[in-house]
Amino acid sequence: MAKQSKAWWRGAVIYQIYPRSFMDSNGDGVGDLPGIRQHVPYLKRLNVDAVWISPFFKSPMKDFGYDVADYREVDPLFGTLADFDALVADLHKAGLRVIIDQVLSHSADVHPWFEESRQSRDNPKADWYVWADAKSDGTPPSNWLSVFGGSAWQWDAQRRQYYLHNFLVSQPDLNFHCEDVQQATLDNIEFWLKRGVDGFRFDACNYHFHDRKLRSNPPAAVVDDITVTAANPYGMQQHLYDKSRPQNLKFLKRLRKLLDQYGAASVGEVGDDDSLTRMAEYTSGGDKLNQAYSFNLLTEHYSAEFIRGQVLAMEHHLANYDKPGWVCWSVGNHDVPRVLTRWGHNVADPQFSRMVLALLTTLRGSSCIYQGDELGLPEADIPFDLLQDPYGKAFWPQFKGRDGCRAPMPWKKHAANAGFTVGTPWLPIPEEHKAHAATVQERPLDSVLNFTRHFLAWRRHYPALIRGDIKFYKAPEPVLLFTRKLDDTTILVALNLGDAEMRVTLPGTLHNVIPLSGHGLGRGLIDDGVIDPGRLAALLLRFGSSFTPKRCGSARAG
């Protein structure tokens, strides 16, 4: 793989693969690592910078890999360590970085560590998990709630104590106050660093530590409906004591030192009462995480004002530090309904998917694209009898869970199971998705797939869109108007997030603009400081004194 900057992650576009649903190579109905290898050319042509692979470790699969039973083994469902090594080699050869998930805050309850820990209160791993005595009336030691519903405490008859589980009952939380747990965790991470990974996505990375006094959380002043569904009482607490404890900063510094030894990068998932503040804290100083992302753009509601407010708030929090951190934006992942359904209400117009891609990758920060969004896939409607997700089963029907965004990738419209598997897929593939299959979008130059390829190739020629500062300008809803500036180059981005055509008068300082071509968005009309972007505006460029625009041969003109 060609040598790149140490800060390759800054402004990078990361493509998330949910391996169960990407490609099945052996006919068992579940995607696997050899299946990903089959589509490395597809990944290369997307012109992303890195691939993030969700958990593929040995697991009982009660939470589909986010419950790890062995941090150093590939689950047979996904292949072998040799398959992983071959995949890394193929991706590197294609010029793609490799990021893998690490689920550090908890393990599966069948992990040997937990099986030993629950045997007694004095065995060598007795304090590797969070154990606590019941109150005098037999109730749990605190009011902490599980993200997946109910109490975060589970009684264990063998130890006659409660153990903490912030997620499923089968996902006991590790005790990071224990030095041996921290060291074992770092050793497991180094195992994968030695196998050549370029970085990690750290799941639930603010859940590592808990309050040793087990103080109960106070009620939330404002119910949090960003981190969890509104049907979940978890959002009714202010989570002061069950996560985001100050001791985590010291551990993140230890983690960063290890990653720096291998030149590896990190992105942390931060779900908190005030995620943006926490993200800035966890990435500041150049000695903790490289970047972090949250659920703040994974919401059901959106508007130009909302997006502008989230980005500006993030910029404000970052500015509070001498060495500010970096943010990674995402509008879709394996935990939330697909963006086309959440924001676009399943609109058939591919322009909406193009606009969302342009929005995501022109904001200041890095970006994560979830598999299938480059095809413009809507949320799949999975009936209850075929539902797999325990989170969805717990809150059905007010919340249908995460299976709708996890339906397998449609590769071929007319093939059995859309070319994903020759067996029975673990989740059904809706007919609606087959119409968006990759092969259907291969030829049309204006398909969402080809737009993604061309736009990301074009973006690489404009460093201002990758590392530049951001400034927003006043514009009527639903228009988002901002500039990205680096050195003497300023690029104006004008996006219409609504359904109707809009005409917007530019501020006087932005009148001297020239339309760019090659990005595939179409040319916005400019007339004496007024832009007429229609359904989706073009990107516009105001030239600096010494800047000459580059043309990208692999990007189609708009």
C-alpha positions in Angstrom: 0.0 0.0 0.0 1.3 3.5 -0.9 2.6 5.5 2.0 0.2 8.2 3.2 0.2 11.0 5.7 0.2 10.0 9.3 -3.0 12.0 9.6 -4.7 10.1 6.7 -7.9 9.9 8.8 -8.4 13.7 8.9 -11.2 14.3 6.4 -11.2 10.7 5.3 -14.3 9.0 3.9 -14.8 5.6 5.7 -17.1 2.9 4.3 -18.8 0.7 7.0 -19.3 -2.9 6.2 -21.7 -4.9 8.3 -20.2 -8.3 7.5 -23.3 -10.4 8.2 -25.1 -8.6 5.4 -22.4 -7.7 2.8 -21.7 -10.9 0.9 -22.1 -14.6 1.7 -19.4 -16.8 0.1 -20.4 -20.3 1.4 -24.2 -20.4 1.1 -25.1 -20.4 4.8 -27.1 -17.2 4.4 -24.7 -15.0 6.5 -22.1 -12.7 5.0 -18.4 -13.4 5.7 -14.9 -12.3 5.3 -14.3 -14.2 2.0 -17.5 -12.5 0.7 -16.0 -9.1 1.4 -12.8 -10.2 -0.5 -15.0 -10.9 -3.6 -16.0 -7.2 -3.7 -12.7 -5.5 -3.0 -12.8 -4.1 -6.6 -16.2 -2.6 -5.8 -14.9 -1.0 -2.7 -11.9 0.4 -4.5 -14.1 2.0 -7.2 -16.1 3.8 -4.5 -13.1 6.0 -4.0 -13.4 5.8 -0.2 -10.3 6.1 1.9 -10.9 3.3 4.4 -13.1 0.3 5.2 -14.5 -0.2 8.7 -15.5 -3.8 9.3 -18.1 -4.4 12.1 -17.3 -7.2 14.6 -16.4 -10.6 13.2 -15.0 -12.1 16.4 -16.0 -15.3 18.0 -19.4 -14.7 19.6 -22.7 -16.4 20.6 -24.3 -13.8 18.3 -27.0 -12.7 20.8 -26.1 -9.1 19.7 -24.6 -10.2 16.4 -20.9 -9.9 17.2 -21.1 -7.0 19.7 -21.0 -9.7 22.4 -17.4 -11.0 22.1 -16.4 -14.5 23.4 -12.8 -14.4 22.1 -11.2 -11.1 21.2 -8.5 -12.9 19.1 -10.5 -15.3 17.1 -12.6 -14.9 14.0 -16.0 -16.5 14.5 -16.4 -19.6 12.2 -19.5 -17.9 10.8 -17.3 -15.3 9.2 -14.2 -17.4 8.3 -10.7 -17.8 9.8 -7.8 -15.7 10.8 -6.2 -16.6 7.5 -9.3 -15.2 5.8 -8.9 -12.0 7.7 -5.2 -11.7 6.9 -6.0 -12.3 3.2 -8.7 -9.6 3.3 -6.3 -7.1 4.9 -3.7 -7.8 2.2 -6.3 -7.4 -0.6 -7.6 -4.1 0.8 -4.1 -2.7 1.2 -3.2 -3.7 -2.3 -6.3 -1.8 -3.4 -5.1 1.3 -1.5 -7.7 1.1 1.2 -7.1 1.4 4.9 -8.6 -1.2 7.3 -10.5 -0.2 10.5 -12.0 -2.9 12.7 -14.4 -2.7 15.6 -13.3 -3.2 19.1 -16.0 -3.7 21.8 -14.1 -3.0 25.0 -16.7 -2.1 27.6 -18.3 -5.5 27.8 -17.9 -9.1 26.7 -20.3 -12.0 26.1 -21.4 -13.9 29.2 -19.8 -17.0 27.7 -16.3 -15.4 27.6 -13.9 -17.4 29.7 -13.1 -14.3 31.7 -16.7 -14.0 32.9 -17.2 -17.7 33.4 -14.3 -17.6 35.8 -15.3 -14.3 37.4 -18.8 -15.6 38.4 -17.5 -18.7 40.1 -16.6 -17.0 43.3 -15.8 -13.7 45.0 -12.1 -14.6 45.4 -10.9 -16.2 42.2 -8.2 -14.5 40.1 -10.7 -12.7 37.9 -13.3 -12.0 40.5 -13.0 -8.3 40.0 -12.7 -8.3 36.2 -16.4 -7.5 35.9 -18.6 -5.1 37.8 -20.2 -6.9 40.7 -22.2 -5.5 43.6 -24.2 -6.6 46.5 -28.0 -6.2 46.6 -29.5 -3.5 48.8 -31.0 -4.7 52.1 -34.3 -5.2 50.4 -32.8 -7.3 47.6 -33.1 -4.7 44.9 -30.3 -3.6 42.6 -27.5 -1.4 44.0 -28.5 1.6 41.9 -31.2 2.8 39.4 -29.0 2.5 36.4 -30.8 1.4 33.2 -29.8 -0.8 30.3 -29.8 0.8 26.8 -31.7 -2.2 25.7 -34.4 -1.8 28.3 -34.9 -2.6 32.0 -32.4 -2.5 34.8 -28.7 -2.5 34.0 -28.2 -5.0 36.9 -28.7 -8.7 36.7 -28.8 -11.1 39.7 -26.3 -14.0 39.5 -27.4 -16.8 41.8 -23.9 -18.4 41.9 -22.1 -15.3 43.3 -25.2 -14.0 45.0 -24.5 -10.6 43.6 -25.6 -8.4 40.8 -23.5 -7.7 37.8 -23.7 -4.7 35.5 -24.8 -4.9 31.9 -25.3 -1.6 30.1 -26.7 -3.5 27.1 -28.0 -7.0 27.0 -28.1 -9.2 30.1 -25.7 -11.5 28.2 -23.2 -8.6 27.8 -21.7 -8.1 31.3 -19.6 -5.0 31.7 -15.9 -5.3 32.3 -14.4 -3.5 35.3 -11.9 -1.0 33.9 -11.0 0.1 37.4 -9.1 -3.2 37.5 -5.5 -2.7 36.1 -5.4 -6.3 34.8 -8.5 -5.7 32.6 -6.9 -2.6 31.1 -3.7 -4.5 30.3 -5.6 -7.5 28.9 -7.6 -5.1 26.7 -4.5 -3.4 25.3 -2.9 -6.7 24.7 -5.9 -7.8 22.6 -5.7 -4.6 20.6 -2.0 -5.1 19.9 -2.8 -8.6 18.6 -4.7 -7.0 15.7 -2.2 -4.2 15.3 0.4 -6.8 14.6 -1.9 -8.2 11.9 -1.7 -5.0 10.0 -4.9 -3.1 10.8 -4.7 0.7 10.2 -7.2 1.7 12.9 -10.0 0.9 15.2 -13.6 2.0 15.7 -14.2 1.8 19.5 -17.7 0.8 20.3 -19.5 2.6 23.2 -16.1 4.1 24.2 -17.5 6.2 27.0 -18.9 3.2 28.9 -15.5 1.8 30.1 -15.7 3.1 33.7 -18.5 3.3 36.2 -18.9 5.2 39.5 -17.3 3.1 42.2 -19.8 4.4 44.8 -22.6 3.2 42.6 -24.5 6.4 43.0 -27.9 6.5 41.3 -28.5 8.8 38.3 -30.7 11.8 38.7 -33.6 12.3 36.3 -32.8 14.1 33.0 -33.8 17.7 32.7 -34.6 17.0 29.0 -35.4 13.5 27.8 -32.7 12.2 25.4 -34.3 11.0 22.2 -31.1 11.1 20.2 -29.1 8.3 21.9 -32.1 6.0 22.2 -35.7 5.7 20.9 -38.3 7.8 22.6 -40.0 4.6 23.7 -37.0 3.7 25.9 -36.9 5.1 29.5 -33.1 5.1 29.3 -33.3 8.7 28.0 -35.2 9.8 31.1 -32.0 9.7 33.2 -29.0 12.0 33.4 -26.2 9.5 33.0 -23.7 11.0 35.4 -22.5 7.8 37.1 -22.9 4.8 34.8 -20.7 6.1 32.0 -18.4 9.0 30.8 -16.4 8.9 34.1 -13.2 11.0 34.3 -11.0 7.9 34.7 -11.7 7.1 31.1 -9.5 9.9 29.9 -6.4 8.3 31.5 -7.2 5.0 29.9 -7.7 6.6 26.5 -4.2 8.1 26.8 -2.8 4.7 27.4 -4.7 3.4 24.4 -3.4 6.3 22.2 0.2 5.6 23.1 -0.2 2.0 21.9 -1.8 3.0 18.7 0.9 5.6 18.0 3.5 2.9 18.3 2.0 1.3 15.2 0.8 4.5 13.4 -2.8 3.4 13.8 -5.8 5.7 14.0 -8.9 5.6 16.2 -12.5 6.7 16.0 -14.7 6.4 19.0 -18.5 6.0 19.2 -19.8 8.5 21.8 -23.4 8.3 22.9 -24.0 10.6 25.9 -26.4 13.2 27.3 -24.1 15.9 25.6 -22.3 13.9 23.0 -20.6 16.9 21.3 -19.0 18.1 24.5 -17.8 14.5 25.2 -16.4 14.1 21.7 -14.4 17.3 22.0 -13.0 16.2 25.3 -12.1 12.7 24.1 -10.3 13.9 21.0 -8.5 17.0 22.4 -4.8 17.3 23.2 -3.5 15.0 20.6 -3.2 12.3 23.2 -6.5 10.5 23.2 -8.8 9.5 20.3 -8.0 10.8 16.9 -11.7 11.4 16.2 -15.1 10.6 17.5 -18.6 10.4 16.2 -22.0 10.4 17.8 -25.7 9.9 17.1 -26.3 13.6 16.6 -27.0 13.3 12.8 -28.6 9.9 13.1 -31.9 11.5 14.2 -35.3 11.1 12.7 -35.8 14.9 12.4 -33.5 17.1 10.3 -33.4 20.6 8.8 -30.8 23.0 7.6 -31.0 24.8 11.0 -30.5 21.5 12.9 -27.5 20.4 10.9 -26.0 23.9 11.0 -26.5 24.0 14.8 -24.9 20.6 15.4 -21.8 21.5 13.3 -21.4 24.9 14.9 -21.8 23.5 18.4 -19.1 20.9 17.6 -16.8 23.6 16.3 -17.5 25.6 19.5 -16.6 22.7 21.8 -13.5 21.9 19.8 -12.3 25.5 20.0 -12.2 25.3 23.8 -9.0 23.3 23.6 -5.4 24.4 22.7 -5.1 21.2 20.6 -8.6 20.7 19.3 -9.7 17.2 18.2 -11.6 16.1 15.2 -15.1 14.9 14.4 -16.4 12.1 12.2 -19.9 12.6 10.9 -22.4 9.9 10.0 -26.0 9.9 8.8 -26.4 6.1 8.8 -25.1 3.0 10.4 -26.1 -0.5 11.5 -28.1 0.8 14.5 -30.6 3.3 13.0 -33.2 3.3 10.1 -31.7 4.2 6.8 -31.3 7.9 6.0 -33.4 7.7 2.9 -36.4 6.6 5.1 -35.5 8.8 8.2 -35.0 12.0 6.2 -36.2 11.3 2.7 -39.4 9.4 3.5 -38.4 6.8 0.9 -38.4 9.4 -1.9 -37.8 7.8 -5.3 -35.8 10.8 -6.6 -32.1 9.8 -6.5 -31.3 13.5 -6.1 -32.0 13.2 -2.4 -29.4 10.5 -2.0 -26.9 12.5 -3.9 -27.6 15.5 -1.8 -27.1 13.6 1.4 -23.8 12.1 0.2 -22.6 15.6 -0.8 -23.7 17.0 2.6 -22.0 14.3 4.6 -18.7 14.6 2.8 -18.4 18.4 2.6 -19.0 19.2 6.3 -15.8 19.8 8.3 -14.7 16.5 9.6 -14.3 12.9 8.4 -17.4 10.9 7.3 -18.7 7.3 7.6 -20.8 5.9 4.7 -22.9 2.9 5.7 -23.1 0.0 3.2 -26.0 0.4 0.9 -26.4 4.1 1.2 -24.3 4.4 -2.0 -27.2 2.6 -3.6 -29.8 4.8 -2.1 -31.5 1.9 -0.2 -34.5 2.7 1.9 -35.3 1.0 5.2 -36.5 -2.6 4.9 -39.8 -3.5 6.6 -39.1 -6.7 8.5 -42.2 -8.4 9.9 -42.1 -9.4 13.6 -41.9 -13.1 12.9 -38.7 -12.7 11.0 -37.2 -10.1 13.3 -33.7 -11.0 14.7 -32.8 -8.0 16.7 -33.4 -8.4 20.5 -33.6 -4.6 20.8 -36.5 -4.5 18.4 -38.2 -7.4 20.0 -38.1 -5.6 23.4 -39.8 -2.4 22.1 -42.0 -3.6 19.2 -44.0 -2.1 17.6 -43.2 1.4 18.7 -39.6 0.7 17.8 -38.9 -2.0 15.3 -35.3 -2.5 16.0 -32.2 -2.4 13.8 -32.9 -5.2 11.3 -34.4 -2.8 8.7 -31.0 -1.3 8.0 -29.2 -4.6 8.2 -31.0 -6.4 5.3 -28.4 -7.9 3.0 -26.8 -6.0 0.2 -28.6 -6.4 -3.2 -25.9 -7.1 -5.8 -27.9 -8.5 -8.7 -31.5 -7.6 -9.5 -32.5 -10.9 -11.1 -30.4 -13.3 -9.2 -31.7 -15.4 -6.3 -31.6 -13.5 -3.1 -30.2 -10.5 -5.1 -26.9 -12.3 -5.5 -26.1 -12.1 -1.7 -26.3 -15.8 -1.1 -27.3 -19.1 -2.7 -28.8 -20.1 0.6 -31.5 -18.6 2.8 -30.5 -15.1 3.9 -30.4 -14.4 7.6 -32.8 -11.5 6.9 -35.2 -11.2 4.0 -34.2 -9.0 1.0 -37.2 -6.8 0.0 -38.1 -6.5 -3.7 -37.8 -2.8 -3.3 -34.1 -3.3 -2.6 -33.5 -5.4 -5.7 -34.5 -2.5 -7.9 -31.5 -0.6 -6.4 -29.1 -3.5 -7.0 -25.5 -2.7 -7.8 -25.7 -4.2 -11.2 -28.7 -2.0 -12.1 -26.7 1.1 -11.2 -23.5 0.1 -12.9 -24.2 1.6 -16.3 -26.4 4.8 -15.8 -24.0 7.7 -15.2 -26.6 9.4 -13.0 -27.2 6.5 -10.7 -26.5 7.0 -7.0 -23.7 4.5 -7.1 -21.9 6.2 -10.0 -22.5 9.6 -8.4 -20.8 8.3 -5.2 -17.8 7.1 -7.2 -17.4 10.3 -9.2 -18.1 12.7 -6.4 -15.6 11.2 -4.0 -13.0 11.1 -6.8 -13.7 14.7 -7.6 -13.5 15.7 -3.9 -10.0 14.5 -3.6 -8.8 17.3 -5.8 -10.0 20.0 -3.4 -8.1 19.9 -0.1 -10.4 22.6 1.2 -13.2 20.1 1.3 -11.0 17.7 3.3 -9.2 19.8 5.8 -10.5 23.4 5.4 -12.3 25.5 7.9 -16.0 25.9 7.8 -18.2 29.0 7.9 -22.0 29.1 7.6 -24.1 31.8 6.0 -27.6 32.9 6.6 -30.1 31.2 4.2 -33.8 30.5 4.3 -34.9 27.0 5.3 -34.3 24.4 3.8 -31.1 25.7 2.2 -27.7 25.0 3.8 -25.1 27.5 2.8 -21.5 27.3 3.9 -17.9 27.7 2.8 -14.8 25.5 3.3 -11.6 27.5 3.2 -8.0 26.3 3.1 -5.2 28.8 2.5 -6.3 31.0 -0.4 -9.0 28.6 -1.7 -12.6 29.0 -0.7 -15.4 26.6 -1.9 -19.0 27.5 -1.4 -21.5 24.7 -0.8 -25.2 25.4 -1.4 -27.5 22.5 -0.6 -31.3 22.5 -0.9 -32.6 20.0 1.7 -36.2 20.4 0.7 -38.6 19.4 -2.1 -39.3 22.7 -3.8 -37.0 24.9 -5.9 -35.3 27.7 -4.1 -33.7 31.0 -5.1 -31.2 32.4 -2.6 -29.5 35.7 -2.6 -25.8 35.3 -1.7 -24.1 37.6 0.8 -22.1 40.4 -0.9 -18.8 38.7 0.0 -19.8 35.6 -2.0 -20.9 37.2 -5.3 -17.6 36.5 -7.1 -18.3 32.8 -7.6 -17.8 30.4 -10.5 -19.6 27.1 -10.9 -17.4 24.0 -10.6 -17.9 21.0 -12.9 -17.1 17.4 -12.5 -18.9 16.8 -9.3 -22.1 15.4 -10.8 -24.5 17.6 -8.9 -25.5 19.7 -11.8 -24.8 23.4 -12.4 -26.6 25.8 -10.1 -27.7 29.0 -12.0 -26.0 32.2 -10.9 -27.3 35.6 -11.8 -26.0 38.8 -10.1 -25.4 37.2 -6.7 -28.6 35.0 -6.8 -28.3 31.2 -7.0 -31.1 29.1 -8.4 -30.2 25.6 -7.3 -33.6 23.9 -7.9 -33.9 20.6 -6.1 -30.2 20.4 -5.3 -27.6 23.1 -5.6 -24.2 22.9 -7.2 -21.0 23.4 -5.5 -19.5 26.8 -6.3 -15.9 28.1 -6.1 -14.5 31.5 -5.3 -10.9 31.6 -6.5 -8.0 32.7 -4.5 -5.2 34.8 -6.1 -2.9 31.9 -6.8 -5.3 28.9 -7.2 -6.0 27.1 -10.4 -8.8 24.5 -10.3 -7.9 20.9 -11.2 -10.1 18.7 -13.3 -10.6 15.1 -12.3 -10.7 12.7 -15.2 -12.6 10.0 -13.3 -15.4 12.4 -12.3 -18.2 13.1 -14.7 -19.2 16.6 -15.4 -22.5 17.7 -13.9 
